[in-house]
């Protein structure tokens, strides 16, 4: 079986080591020319794996070190045993393991005769590799079987290699080694990892297969994982802070992913003091060339201020999410590591008006390839973290905090650049990369017909579990209604709710019993509703709900405002280009023309940087699937509110499913929508529906091929969604939002000479409209009701 560890605690291991270093053979007890008797297979194993020989004489084989002190000790012990067969002591397997242990102590504690000793980690990693080779050789013997106990001793050697490596890294002064390696301490491991991953080609032998996993497991068992992993993670974090999308940003990310493959490192990361921010990040020190812009910095955060967006960007995971080609939005975005960083606009799109379309496309592809590589690495890292159940809550806390701390991005001032500065927010690249990872993590359940969708908890955004959405506009629930539904025993909330319902009934001219939006199926008077059951908000939520709502919130906070900014840049560029053309035709002031041309070039470069990320087909495809899932989920909430009246699951176009069901069927509400909206639906933030509609519109404008690439079922669901809510003013009270639904419907409508005007034809979308069951029955009356 498996041998127990040589030492169970760092204290016992250190004591044994110190004892071994003090032990010396008594003088005069044995002949210096006599070497101890060892089993031939053990002596051979020591020579093959450790490259040592227990002898007092200089070894005749090169690269083999003589362990003279250990030879003297063993010879003295054999002489003191009173004679007999000297090999008899090795019958006991524990004695053979002790021999190997003492050989390691002797090897590591003495300097080689041919120069300065190599770093302890390098020497032990090389021993580990030779032990792997020896184990492979012994198991692959074609004649006979391995000598008795040899395989067990090889396994013991593998264990000792990692055990002493941990000691040498955490206590670098314990063994003789170069001063540089001693100063590196645990960070010496990164030098070998760099070689192993191909980041550098020199500096060490690289790490053997399985060495890192054993090393970390041993450190965790000995209670030394924080001492080992803390400095290593800190150094990787510092290396990531120095990288941009234009430099070798993948190197620290690959190191992080490799380290997170080890379970104990995941725990060490989330318990690191700098993993979860506890206060707002201070303002950065500006380099001399930016001191003139100091006035544009936001006010320093007040003492005790909660963590802001930049605090999350500077936390342990933050620098890995930062690299992007987005132009800086504030002075703080221009500084990295105390220096001004070159932007992608400067490096890739400078003088863009003088470049060919092929050159521009090449630069766009460069940025997009970098963003995809980064997202793939980040997805691996997050998945590794979430594999450990104990780590999951801390990871979701960090994800939720990173999104919530940047919620100011969703406000109107951010889109138009008015109001508070962006200096307290994380960079747009950080938010975009975080969103990219979250939408990729939703891919296992992104099909609206998947049974996993039933696990999405509709009360997630009603709680303060991750986000405070209490001030967000709801789809069709007033603040009074929401307060009453959450606490029906509160008499004050009940009274305000009843007054609100009565006021709505008078304004709409309908009976009070029809105006309340009360019961989940629209039954009963407002008074009955007021005395109804409480809307229960869950105390905890599953992983699917966490992924789904974090992705939706990240899209709302980071990406949707960025799309609006891209639209603003389009308008500015169009106006500026028109003015440049006018000046050229009028031959007016040449200096003004040159100034406007330079400004137009800079604006075009900024626009291309945004377009490279926001219109990347890989990103928009993942995000579009998440929004289609949101559409299907909202329709599911209505169907669940109708109960049996909704009928069995339907095809995505609202048609009846074949007998026995069918592929792609999902719960859809019966039309027309009657009664009152289900409470869970009514209380959802309006942006859940609005963002989905706006994103489809954006795709229709910037990347219609993305829509045409959807399946017929996905296109049918988008059309069902638009038709259903277009004719439901009590379910979507915002008339402007319902107007946006008509723009989505317009994407499905055939247009004259469309391909000639836009270079693209929505032929598949038109075919879906032609055969869509719900649209054939309800689109015409709903359009008439909306416009007339």
C-alpha positions, -999 to 999 in steps of 0.1 A, spaced: 0 0 0 9 36 3 35 46 28 28 72 54 45 105 51 80 107 64 70 135 87 35 148 95 44 183 106 70 209 96 83 208 132 90 171 132 106 173 97 129 202 108 139 185 140 149 153 121 169 174 96 187 193 123 194 160 141 208 145 109 230 175 103 245 172 139 251 134 136 286 125 127 305 91 128 326 88 160 363 88 152 382 56 156 352 33 155 356 20 120 381 16 92 380 46 68 384 22 39 353 2 48 320 12 33 286 2 47 268 -28 32 237 -19 13 213 -39 -8 225 -38 -44 191 -27 -56 190 2 -31 225 13 -39 215 13 -76 183 32 -69 202 59 -50 226 63 -79 200 64 -106 175 87 -89 196 108 -65 230 104 -82 247 97 -49 268 68 -36 271 60 1 309 58 2 339 75 16 359 71 -15 355 96 -44 330 80 -69 343 68 -102 311 77 -120 308 114 -131 279 135 -117 275 111 -87 282 126 -53 298 106 -25 279 108 8 309 103 30 293 114 63 264 91 58 287 62 49 306 68 82 274 68 102 262 36 87 295 18 91 297 28 127 261 16 133 269 -18 116 301 -22 137 282 -14 169 255 -40 161 279 -68 171 286 -85 138 264 -109 119 250 -104 84 252 -66 77 224 -69 52 200 -83 77 190 -48 89 176 -40 55 149 -67 58 129 -42 77 113 -19 50 113 10 75 151 8 76 153 11 39 130 41 39 151 57 67 182 51 45 166 71 17 155 98 40 190 101 55 205 101 20 183 131 11 194 150 42 230 143 35 227 153 -2 209 186 5 231 196 35 265 194 18 278 215 -10 291 198 -42 328 195 -47 326 209 -82 312 244 -74 282 263 -60 251 241 -53 221 245 -75 189 258 -60 172 232 -38 140 232 -58 159 226 -91 178 197 -76 148 181 -61 127 186 -93 155 168 -112 154 140 -87 116 138 -90 119 134 -128 145 107 -125 123 89 -100 95 90 -125 118 76 -151 129 48 -128 94 39 -118 85 37 -155 116 15 -161 108 -9 -132 72 -13 -143 82 -19 -179 107 -47 -172 102 -74 -198 120 -101 -179 114 -108 -143 98 -85 -118 112 -54 -100 134 -61 -69 113 -65 -38 105 -31 -23 121 -10 -51 88 4 -64 78 13 -29 111 31 -24 106 50 -56 72 62 -45 88 72 -12 115 92 -30 88 110 -50 72 120 -17 104 131 -2 112 153 -32 81 173 -27 84 173 10 119 188 10 109 211 -18 82 227 4 107 231 32 133 246 9 109 271 -6 93 282 27 126 282 46 151 290 19 180 294 44 176 258 56 198 243 29 229 256 11 219 272 -22 227 303 -43 218 336 -26 196 345 -55 175 314 -50 174 320 -13 161 355 -19 134 343 -43 120 319 -17 87 304 -28 88 325 -60 116 302 -73 87 279 -83 76 304 -109 110 303 -126 106 266 -132 70 270 -142 80 297 -167 103 271 -183 77 243 -182 50 265 -199 74 278 -225 72 314 -212 110 315 -210 136 291 -223 162 294 -195 164 297 -157 158 261 -146 150 226 -156 112 230 -157 88 211 -135 82 173 -140 47 159 -146 27 158 -113 54 176 -93 33 208 -87 2 189 -76 22 168 -51 41 198 -39 9 218 -32 -9 189 -16 20 183 8 21 220 17 -16 219 24 -13 188 45 15 204 65 -4 236 70 21 256 49 0 264 19 -5 301 27 32 305 32 39 288 -1 11 300 -23 8 336 -9 41 350 -23 37 331 -56 2 344 -62 13 379 -52 42 378 -78 19 365 -106 -5 393 -97 23 419 -100 33 405 -133 -2 407 -146 -4 444 -136 25 452 -159 9 437 -190 -14 451 -216 -32 437 -246 -2 447 -267 23 428 -245 27 393 -232 -5 393 -211 -10 356 -216 21 346 -195 7 355 -161 -27 342 -170 -12 308 -180 6 308 -147 -26 315 -128 -45 288 -146 -18 262 -140 -17 271 -103 -54 269 -100 -54 234 -112 -43 225 -77 -72 226 -52 -53 240 -23 -42 270 -43 -78 279 -50 -84 281 -13 -52 301 -8 -63 326 -35 -98 333 -21 -85 336 14 -56 360 3 -59 394 21 -61 411 -13 -87 389 -30 -118 407 -18 -115 445 -16 -126 460 17 -121 497 8 -121 521 -22 -88 522 -41 -68 554 -37 -61 576 -67 -30 566 -87 2 587 -87 4 604 -121 37 604 -140 52 638 -148 38 639 -184 2 637 -170 4 661 -141 -14 687 -162 -45 664 -161 -45 661 -124 -75 685 -122 -96 659 -140 -91 633 -114 -121 625 -92 -121 634 -55 -101 610 -33 -123 584 -17 -135 592 18 -120 572 46 -140 540 51 -157 543 16 -169 510 2 -149 493 -25 -152 510 -58 -147 496 -93 -110 503 -93 -105 484 -61 -118 453 -78 -96 460 -108 -66 461 -85 -75 430 -64 -59 396 -69 -80 387 -100 -84 423 -114 -53 427 -135 -60 395 -154 -93 410 -166 -78 444 -175 -61 439 -209 -82 453 -238 -81 475 -268 -107 500 -254 -96 536 -254 -90 551 -219 -121 567 -204 -103 587 -177 -68 597 -166 -67 567 -143 -71 544 -173 -40 559 -189 -17 550 -160 -5 515 -153 23 506 -129 31 543 -125 37 549 -162 17 559 -192 8 529 -213 5 529 -251 -31 524 -262 -44 501 -290 -57 531 -309 -21 545 -310 -5 512 -319 -30 497 -343 -51 525 -358 -28 555 -359 -34 574 -392 -63 551 -400 -75 572 -429 -43 564 -448 -46 527 -442 -62 502 -466 -93 482 -455 -72 451 -454 -48 467 -429 -77 479 -407 -93 444 -408 -59 429 -398 -57 452 -367 -93 444 -358 -86 407 -361 -55 411 -338 -75 428 -311 -103 402 -313 -80 373 -312 -64 387 -281 -97 392 -264 -108 357 -272 -76 342 -259 -79 362 -227 -116 351 -223 -107 315 -227 -80 317 -201 -102 336 -177 -130 311 -182 -106 282 -173 -95 301 -142 -130 308 -130 -141 272 -137 -112 258 -117 -122 281 -88 -158 270 -89 -148 233 -89 -141 236 -52 -174 239 -33 -159 258 -3 -145 284 -27 -177 291 -47 -193 316 -23 -162 338 -22 -159 337 -60 -195 347 -65 -191 374 -39 -162 388 -59 -181 386 -92 -212 402 -77 -191 429 -61 -171 437 -92 -204 442 -112 -222 461 -85 -193 485 -79 -195 496 -116 -233 501 -117 -228 538 -123 -220 528 -159 -256 521 -165 -267 556 -158 -273 583 -184 -244 605 -175 -219 578 -184 -232 574 -220 -229 612 -226 -198 618 -205 -216 642 -181 -217 640 -144 -193 622 -120 -159 612 -135 -152 576 -144 -120 575 -122 -137 555 -95 -149 529 -120 -130 500 -133 -119 503 -169 -142 493 -197 -118 465 -206 -122 450 -171 -160 451 -173 -161 438 -209 -138 408 -201 -158 400 -170 -189 400 -191 -174 379 -218 -164 352 -192 -199 352 -176 -218 348 -209 -194 319 -218 -202 303 -184 -239 303 -193 -234 281 -224 -243 248 -207 -279 259 -200 -283 286 -226 -310 267 -246 -344 281 -235 -359 246 -239 -333 231 -216 -348 216 -184 -320 235 -165 -339 267 -172 -365 257 -146 -337 261 -120 -335 299 -126 -349 315 -95 -371 345 -104 -366 362 -70 -328 366 -75 -330 403 -84 -357 409 -58 -332 401 -31 -301 419 -19 -282 386 -23 -258 400 -50 -273 433 -64 -295 461 -50 -321 465 -77 -346 482 -54 -344 515 -73 -346 500 -107 -378 505 -127 -399 473 -127 -417 458 -157 -452 465 -143 -450 467 -105 -452 499 -86 -431 506 -56 -462 504 -34 -472 471 -49 -437 456 -44 -435 467 -8 -469 452 0 -463 420 -18 -430 415 1 -446 423 34 -485 419 33 -488 423 71 -475 458 70 -506 479 74 -490 511 61 -478 494 29 -512 478 25 -530 511 27 -506 528 2 -510 499 -21 -548 501 -19 -548 538 -26 -525 532 -56 -547 505 -70 -578 527 -66 -560 556 -83 -550 534 -112 -585 521 -116 -599 556 -118 -573 568 -143 -577 538 -166 -615 538 -164 -618 501 -154 -632 484 -124 -609 482 -94 -611 444 -95 -594 445 -129 -567 471 -121 -549 456 -92 -523 433 -108 -528 413 -77 -531 375 -78 -508 355 -98 -536 346 -122 -555 378 -121 -584 366 -100 -602 386 -73 -606 422 -62 -578 445 -51 -590 440 -15 -586 403 -19 -552 409 -34 -542 431 -5 -549 402 19 -531 377 -4 -501 356 2 -466 370 6 -442 370 -23 -414 349 -9 -378 357 -19 -354 328 -17 -327 328 9 -301 311 -13 -297 305 -50 -282 278 -72 -252 281 -95 -274 284 -126 -292 314 -111 -259 330 -101 -244 326 -136 -275 338 -154 -283 369 -134 -246 379 -130 -243 377 -168 -275 398 -173 -263 424 -148 -228 426 -163 -243 431 -198 -265 458 -184 -238 476 -165 -209 473 -189 -217 463 -224 -251 479 -232 -238 514 -222 -208 507 -244 -230 500 -273 -247 533 -267 -213 550 -267 -205 534 -300 -236 548 -314 -226 583 -301 -192 579 -317 -209 569 -350 -229 601 -350 -199 623 -340 -177 607 -367 -204 612 -393 -208 649 -384 -170 654 -384 -165 636 -417 -193 658 -433 -175 689 -421 -142 677 -434 -157 670 -468 -173 705 -468 -140 722 -461 -122 702 -488 -148 712 -513 -148 749 -503 -109 751 -501 -112 772 -470 -86 775 -442 -61 746 -448 -49 746 -412 -85 741 -399 -89 713 -424 -58 695 -412 -69 699 -376 -103 684 -384 -87 656 -404 -64 647 -374 -94 649 -350 -114 626 -374 -85 601 -375 -84 600 -337 -122 596 -334 -121 568 -361 -94 550 -341 -114 552 -309 -145 539 -327 -126 510 -343 -113 500 -308 -148 498 -295 -160 480 -326 -132 454 -324 -146 443 -290 -183 450 -291 -189 436 -326 -166 406 -322 -188 377 -335 -176 354 -308 -187 377 -280 -219 389 -296 -228 353 -304 -225 342 -268 -243 373 -255 -271 369 -280 -277 334 -268 -280 346 -232 -305 373 -242 -326 347 -261 -325 326 -229 -338 357 -210 -366 360 -235 -376 324 -231 -374 327 -193 -397 357 -192 -422 339 -213 -419 309 -190 -427 331 -160 -460 341 -177 -468 305 -186 -462 294 -150 -484 323 -138 -512 311 -160 -509 276 -147 -531 250 -165 -546 278 -187 -512 280 -205 -516 245 -218 -488 220 -225 -453 231 -238 -454 246 -273 -431 250 -302 -410 282 -301 -434 299 -326 -464 292 -303 -477 263 -324 -489 231 -308 -462 205 -302 -467 171 -319 -481 142 -298 -457 131 -271 -439 165 -272 -410 173 -294 -375 187 -295 -373 224 -286 -407 227 -269 -410 250 -239 -436 266 -217 -453 296 -235 -482 316 -223 -517 314 -239 -526 345 -259 -541 370 -254 -526 377 -220 -554 384 -196 -558 392 -160 -529 405 -139 -492 397 -145 -476 371 -122 -460 389 -93 -425 374 -100 -427 387 -135 -441 421 -126 -412 427 -102 -384 420 -126 -362 450 -135 -373 466 -168 -337 463 -181 -340 425 -183 -364 429 -212 -351 462 -225 -315 450 -229 -326 419 -248 -346 440 -272 -318 466 -276 -292 439 -283 -312 423 -310 -316 458 -326 -279 463 -324 -272 430 -341 -297 439 -368 -278 472 -374 -241 461 -370 -240 424 -376 -272 410 -393 -253 378 -402 -253 370 -365 -291 370 -365 -293 350 -397 -270 325 -382 -295 316 -355 -315 284 -357 -352 286 -369 -362 278 -333 -342 307 -319 -356 332 -345 -391 319 -338 -387 325 -301 -375 361 -307 -406 367 -328 -429 351 -303 -414 373 -276 -419 405 -296 -454 397 -306 -465 386 -271 -453 418 -253 -463 442 -281 -499 434 -273 -496 434 -235 -496 470 -223 -504 459 -187 -474 435 -187 -450 460 -202 -461 495 -192 -433 515 -208 -447 525 -242 -412 533 -255 -400 498 -247 -430 484 -266 -421 507 -295 -386 491 -296 -404 458 -301 -418 470 -333 -382 477 -345 -373 441 -337 -403 430 -357 -392 452 -386 -360 430 -389 -383 401 -400 -402 421 -426 -391 419 -462 -378 452 -476 -375 463 -512 -340 461 -526 -326 453 -491 -296 434 -503 -287 461 -527 -289 488 -500 -272 470 -472 -254 442 -488 -273 417 -468 -307 400 -469 -327 387 -439 -341 358 -460 -342 332 -432 -358 357 -408 -384 365 -434 -391 328 -439 -396 323 -401 -421 352 -401 -440 337 -430 -446 304 -411 -449 317 -376 -481 305 -359 -483 333 -332 -475 361 -357 -502 349 -382 -528 350 -355 -519 380 -333 -494 403 -351 -520 423 -371 -544 431 -342 -515 439 -319 -499 463 -343 -533 480 -349 -538 482 -311 -503 498 -306 -504 523 -334 -541 531 -335 
